[in-house]
Amino acid sequence: MSACVQRRYEFMTTPLSPFEILRCMSPSCTYDRSMTRSQTRGSKSAVASSEPVNADAIGPDLLTGDQVIETYNARLPALRSLVEEVRFTIDDALATAGISVSSLESRLKELKSTLKKVEDKSYADFDQITDIVGARIICMFRSDLDAAKSAMESCFDIIEYDDKSISDPASFGYMSLHLLAKIKSEYEGPRYGKIKNQIFEIQIRTICMHAWSSIQHSLEYKGFWDVPISLKKDINALSALFYLADTQFAAVFAAKTAEFAKAVENSSGLEGVAFNAQELDFETLTAYAESKFPSRSANTKKADVSKLVNEIKMANINTIGELDRQVSRGIPAMEADENKRGSSYNIVGAVRVSLSYASKTYHDITYPSGPISRPFMDMVIPE
């Protein structure tokens, strides 16, 4: 039998390992079908290269594809339960801490991806795969990252920290904070019995970090060593732009917070000349409404506050002092109106209805299709 025929005979009569099957299913498969399985085994260079490797033969103590499949399927119900538990716990912890996030993602790594990872990394034990269950918190601002991390520390046992955003200032890309965690050890009962020892990963990023990571992934560059010299300056510039955008967003948010704190401080005395002269905007209107109606609900949508600011300015009311004079005139009518309807207005509703009674210009802007009934006009305080 010729050498060529011998090779083809060995290939056709020797079953492929799960890793080899996985590679052959890939659209970018480069599996050389003229090779025998024995030619793909046992070489460290084969593991590092794109050649397919049978995990059965890399070492006696390493996971095989069959073991991965068996363990994954056996643990699948528990892994799914862990995904749900992790997401619920993170969502509750963020809400309790008052942290507003752009999004919260959670996932269970698919079997195909798990096999691929084991093939690439060569694990000795299934429990060494720490990201089968994962969650990603995408924060609005960098100032939220530490708060989100503290929230995770309060509800999980953190095993390992990996702050990729500061570990190497010269590293490729703009990275994020990764945590390896477990369900808290003190949690007991059937709900936690099968999931409390499984390690999972939590990534904490800003929107800008996430955007850069997504773009970097599409470029398929794992590190700066992969980048052609002709593109390195452009890649560095892009990474810096994302960092700068994150920094500027954080600065604007900090300034906004400071403006609101200033407005609240100034509104402590509504008769104060400085506060009354302040220009009407989102921050000053919010502070004014909370101070003017302290016993009413401040649970309002930001969009409603923004809409109210626009309506008031269209009525040519531009300062807090001007607004307060009109609102104060309409308060008795507004209170009679809500008594009739049987429910209380929140702070935005109280300002809007009071102003609608006191200012015909505002009323006509708010109800452009025609006037509505204002049965308590006689209770409006005259100018």
N, C-alpha and C positions, 0 to 999 in steps of 0.2 A: 504494500500500500504506500503510495507516495506521501510525502510530508504534507502537501496541500490537502489531499483527501483525508489524511489522518486528523488534521486540525478541524476540518469541517465536520468530521464524524464525531469528534470529542465535543464540539460545540452543540451539535444537534441532539446528542444523547445525554447531556449534562444539564440538569435543571438550573435555571437562574435563581440567584438569591433575591429577596425582596428589594434590596438596594439596586441590583442590576435591572430588575423589572421597572423600578421607579425611574431610573435613568433612561431606559429605552422608551418610556411613555412621554418623556420630555420632548418638546418641539425642537430643542437644541441638542438632541441626543447625538453624541459623537462615538457611540459604542462601536468598536471595530469587531464585526462579527466573524472575522477571520481568525481572531485570537481565541485561544482556549482559556477556560477559567483559571487554570493553573498559572497562566502567564499574567493574570491580573492580581495575583495574591502576594501578600507578604512583603511588599516593597514600600518603604516610607515615601519614596518619590512618587509612587502611584497614588498615595493618599493625598499628597500635596498638589498633584496635577489634576487634569480633567479626566483622567482614565477612570473607569468604573472599578470600584473596590468591593469585594465580598467581605462584609464585616465578620463572617464566620472565621476568616483566616487571618485577620489583623492581629489578633491576640486571643489567648484562651479566656481572658477575664473581661473581654469587651462584649457589649450588648450585640446580639445578632438581630437581624431584621425580624425574624420570627418571634423573638422575645419581646421586641417593641410592639408588634401587632397584638400579641396575646395580652400583654400588660395594659396597653392602651384600651383595648376593648373591654377588659375586665374592670377597669377603673372608670370607664366612660360615664356611667350614671353619677358617680361621686364627683367627677370633674365638672359635669354640667351643673350639679348642685353648688359646687364651689364658685363657679362663675356668677351664679345668681346671688349667692351670699356676699361675695366680694363687691359686686355692683351695688347691692342694697346698702351695705355697710358704708361704702365710700359716699354714696349719695346722701345718706343720713348724716354722716360726719361733716360733710361740707356745708349742709344746710344748718346744722347745729352751730358751726363756727361762723356762719354768715358769710361764707366765701362764694361769690358768684363766679361761675366758670362758663367758658364758651361751650364746652361739651364734655361729656363723660363717655368713654368707650370701654367696652369689655369684650373679650373673645376667648374661645377655646381653640388652640392650635389644632388644625386638621391633621389626620393621621399621615397624609402624604407629606406635609411640611415637617412633621415630627420625624419621620423616617429620613428625610433629607438632612435634617439637622444632625441626627445621630450619625449619619454617614460622614458628614463634614467634620464633626467634632470628636467622634470616637469615645462615647461614654461607656463607663463600666457598669453603671447602675441607672435604672430608669428614673430614680429620684434625683439624679444629678441634672435632669432637664428642668430648669427652674422657671421656664416661661411658657409651659403648656397652657396655663391659665394666666391671662394678663389683663391689665386695665390701664387706661391712659386718661389722665386728667389734663385738659387743655385750658389753662388759665387765661384770663384777659391780660394781666400785667405781671411783670417780673416781681413786683412787690407781693403778689399772691403766692409765689412759689414756696416761700418759707412757711406761710400760714397753712398751705395745703399739706406740706410735709408734716407739720405739727399735728394736723388733724389726722393724718395717717398713723402717726406714732401713738395717738390716743386710742385708736381702735384696732390696731394690729400689733403683733410682735414683729419688729423690724430686725431682720437678720443681717442685712448688708446694705450699705449706701454706696452709690456710684454717681457722683456729681460730674457728669461729662461736660458740663458747661464751664467748669473751672479747673478740672483735673490737668488740663494741658492747654494754656492760653494760645499756643501755636498750632493746636490740633486742627485737622480738616473739618470744616463745617461749623455749625452752631447747634450744639447738642442740648441735652436735657438731663434732668435728675431721674435716676433709676433706683428703685428700692426693691429688695427681695424681702418678702414678708410671709407670715403664717397667721392663721386664725389664732387669737389669744389663747395661751395654754390653759388659762383658768376656765375657759368655756367648756361646759360639760353637757352631756345629754345626746340623744339619738340624732339631733340636728347637726351636731358637730363631729360625731364619732369617726366618720369616714373621710372627713375633709380637713381636720385640724392640723394634720401633719404634712399636708401637701404645700410645698413652697410655690408662691406665685410672684409675678413681677408687676410693679406699679411704675408707670412712667408719668412724670409731672413736667409739663411744658407750657410755654406761652403759645399764643396763636402764631407769632413770628417764628418761634422755634419749630413748631409743627409744620409750618409752610416750608421752611428751609429743608427740614428732614424729608418731606414728601418730594421736593424737587431733587434733592441729592439722591434719593432712592431711584428716581426716574433716570438720572444720569448714569447710574450703575457704577459710581466710583466709591469703593469701600474706604479708601484712604488717599492722602495726598500723593502717595507714591504711584497711584494709578493714573493721575492726571497728566496729560501731555504738557510739556513745557510751554507750548504755545497758548494753553488755556489757564495756566496757573494764576496769572495776574487777574484774569476775569473771574475765576472762581473765588479768589480771595476778596475781590471787590464786592461780589454778590453777597458773600458771607458777611462782610462788614456792613453792607447796606441793611441786611436783616437785623443785625445787632443794633445798628443805629436807630432803625425804626422802633425796635423794642424799647430802647432807651428813651426815645422821644415820647412814645406812648405812655411810658411810666412817668415821665416828667409832667406831661399834660394832665394825667390823672392825679398826680400829687398836687399840682397847682389848682385843679378843680376842687379837690378835697379841702385845700387851704381856703379857697374862696368861699366855700359853703360854711366852713367853720367861722370865718370872719363875718359872714352874713348872719349866722345864728347869734354870734356874740353881739353884733350891732342891733339885732332885733329884740334884744332883751328889754330894751326900752323903746317902745314903738313911737314915743313922742320925740325921740332923739332926732336932732336936725340932720346928723350924718346919715342915719339910716333912711330917713324920709327922702333924702336927696339922691339915694342910690338909684342907678338905672335898673329898670326891670329886666331880669333875665331868669334863667332856670333856677340858679342858686338862690337869688334874692327872693324870688316868688315863693320857693319852697320854704325858706326860712321864715318869711312873713306869714304864710298860711299856718305853719306849725305854731308860731308865736301868737297869732291872732285867735286861733281856735285850738288851744292846747288840750281841751277835753274831747275833741273829735278824732276820728280815726285818721291816721296819717298813712294808712295802707293804700297807696294810690299807684297807678301805673305811670311810669315816666313819660310815656307818650301822651297821657292826659295832661300832665303838667306842661309839656312842651306845646301842646295845642292851645292851652289856656294862655300861655305867654303870648303866642301869636295873635290870638283873638283880642287880648287886652291892648296890644300895641296897635292893632288895626283900628281900635277905637280911640287912638291918639292919647292913650294913657301910658306914659313912659317912665315914671318914677314910682317908687314905693309910696311916697307921700300922696301923690295924686290917686293912686289905687286905694289907699287906706281911707281917704276922705269919701270916696264913692261907696266902698264896701260897708263902711260904718253906717252910712245913711240907709242902706238896704237890709241890714241885719234883722231889724224887727219884722219886716215883711217876709224875709227868708225863713225865720223861725216859725212864723204863723203858717207858712206854706208847708213846711215839713211836718208840723203838727197835724195838718189836714191830711197829708199823705200817709202818716203813720209810721214813718221811718226817718232816721237821721241822715243828713248829708255828711260825707267825709270832708276833709279840709278843702279839696279842690271843688267839690260840689257847693260847699258853703260860699266860697269866693264867687263862683260862677253865678249862682242864683241871686246872691245879694247884689252883685253888679248888674245883673239883668233887670232887677227892679229899679235900681238907682240911676242907671244910665241908659237912655233910649238909644243912643248911638251904639253902645255895646249890644243891646237887645236886638237891634236890627241886623247887626253883623252876625250874631249867633243864630238868628232865625231868619235867613234871607228870603224864605218862601212866604213869609207873612207873620204878623204878630201872633203870639200865643196868649192865652188868657193869663192875666196877672191880677188875680182877685184881691190882692192885699196892697194895692198901690196906695191906698189911703194911709198905710202904716209907714211909708217911706218918710224918713226925716227930711224936711225941706232944706235946701241949700242956704 
